[in-house]
Amino acid sequence: MIVGICGSPRKQATEYVLRKGLDMLEKIGFKTEFFTVRGKDIGFCRHCDYCLENKECAVKDDMYSLYPLLKDAKGIIFTSPVYNGGISAQTKAVMDRCRALVAADRTVFEHKVGMAMAVGGDRIGGQELAIQQIITFYILNGILPISGGSFGANLGATFWSKDTLEGVKKDDEGFRSLKKSVEKFAGLLEQLRFENKIRG
């Protein structure tokens, strides 16, 4: 199962492109789950260390609907709008709150595959900087980051929305980067599934 996390508080371009990516994966044969921060109560990490002692987060909010999805997922896609040259505060809150999962099980994210997507209002608005933050989260937690490769999707899928939903729908280059990223992402998931089948 692949879980796609939309880090936008609005139902606009970021949610649209993530759903398109998940649709591509479903057509290949993957089961997907969509999670959005929109309308959710997700507090920031207090770094209170409650999770280290109790193996769960002290903040009882909507992260508890995401935790089981992240545990079960073989693949994770973080998609964020670009805010001030980086990921949104909501995306960062989700990442920081994953500390509780790792506190309960240090291997919870190991050997999962991670893909990143970012949507900016400007053509060069910080999309790759946002994706780098997502990739850093993946690396720190043992998630295998995947991109679409050179010539158009170097770090992941990047979109130029012109701050409108219609703008992102017309971003052919963005959808080319999405297609390349999804293909690499699906390919690695299939390879890992095949290898696990052989070992099992």
Secondary structure in CASP SS format (residue, H / E / C, confidence):
PFRMAT SS
TARGET T0000
AUTHOR 0000-0000-0000
METHOD secondary structure of the structure
MODEL  1
M C 1.00
I E 1.00
V E 1.00
G E 1.00
I E 1.00
C E 1.00
G C 1.00
S C 1.00
P C 1.00
R C 1.00
K C 1.00
Q C 1.00
A H 1.00
T H 1.00
E H 1.00
Y H 1.00
V H 1.00
L H 1.00
R H 1.00
K H 1.00
G H 1.00
L H 1.00
D H 1.00
M H 1.00
L H 1.00
E H 1.00
K H 1.00
I H 1.00
G C 1.00
F C 1.00
K C 1.00
T E 1.00
E E 1.00
F E 1.00
F E 1.00
T E 1.00
V C 1.00
R C 1.00
G C 1.00
K C 1.00
D C 1.00
I C 1.00
G C 1.00
F C 1.00
C C 1.00
R C 1.00
H C 1.00
C C 1.00
D C 1.00
Y H 1.00
C H 1.00
L H 1.00
E H 1.00
N H 1.00
K C 1.00
E C 1.00
C C 1.00
A C 1.00
V C 1.00
K C 1.00
D C 1.00
D C 1.00
M H 1.00
Y H 1.00
S H 1.00
L H 1.00
Y H 1.00
P H 1.00
L H 1.00
L H 1.00
K H 1.00
D H 1.00
A C 1.00
K C 1.00
G E 1.00
I E 1.00
I E 1.00
F E 1.00
T E 1.00
S E 1.00
P E 1.00
V C 1.00
Y E 1.00
N C 1.00
G C 1.00
G E 1.00
I C 1.00
S C 1.00
A H 1.00
Q H 1.00
T H 1.00
K H 1.00
A H 1.00
V H 1.00
M H 1.00
D H 1.00
R H 1.00
C C 1.00
R H 1.00
A H 1.00
L H 1.00
V H 1.00
A H 1.00
A H 1.00
D C 1.00
R C 1.00
T C 1.00
V C 1.00
F C 1.00
E C 1.00
H C 1.00
K C 1.00
V E 1.00
G E 1.00
M E 1.00
A E 1.00
M E 1.00
A E 1.00
V E 1.00
G E 1.00
G C 1.00
D C 1.00
R C 1.00
I C 1.00
G C 1.00
G C 1.00
Q H 1.00
E H 1.00
L H 1.00
A H 1.00
I H 1.00
Q H 1.00
Q H 1.00
I H 1.00
I H 1.00
T H 1.00
F H 1.00
Y H 1.00
I H 1.00
L H 1.00
N C 1.00
G C 1.00
I C 1.00
L E 1.00
P E 1.00
I E 1.00
S C 1.00
G C 1.00
G E 1.00
S C 1.00
F C 1.00
G C 1.00
A E 1.00
N C 1.00
L C 1.00
G C 1.00
A E 1.00
T E 1.00
F E 1.00
W E 1.00
S C 1.00
K C 1.00
D C 1.00
T C 1.00
L H 1.00
E H 1.00
G H 1.00
V H 1.00
K H 1.00
K C 1.00
D C 1.00
D H 1.00
E H 1.00
G H 1.00
F H 1.00
R H 1.00
S H 1.00
L H 1.00
K H 1.00
K H 1.00
S H 1.00
V H 1.00
E H 1.00
K H 1.00
F H 1.00
A H 1.00
G H 1.00
L H 1.00
L H 1.00
E H 1.00
Q H 1.00
L H 1.00
R H 1.00
F H 1.00
E H 1.00
N H 1.00
K H 1.00
I H 1.00
R H 1.00
G C 1.00
END
